[in-house]
Amino acid sequence: MGHYGKEMADAEHDYRLRMMQEILVLRDAGTPATLIRDIAKGRCAEQLREREKLQQMLAYRDALTALRNTTAYKAWVGEFD
């Protein structure tokens, strides 16, 4: 697993752990079940933002790798004789 892959896994873990904690707090506080997930998600916005940022970085890296493997890119950078 690459550098971003480990960071992504850690970010996902942190987000899910925080969500679980917030859901339990809200449930114990008597919050209506229909609102718990939305409120918890709002309280975990920082972890969610970090997770989504890393998802985009991984997608960008994968797209760049795919582009570099195309014939058009190789022709453009002069890898063909």
Residue pairs with C-beta under 8 A, 6 or more apart in sequence:
1 9
4 54
4 57
4 58
4 61
5 58
7 54
8 51
8 54
8 55
8 58
11 47
11 50
11 51
11 54
12 51
14 47
14 50
14 51
15 44
15 47
15 48
15 50
15 51
18 43
18 44
18 47
19 40
19 41
19 44
19 47
22 39
22 40
22 43
22 44
23 36
23 37
23 40
26 35
26 36
26 39
26 40
27 33
27 36
31 39
41 48
67 73
74 80
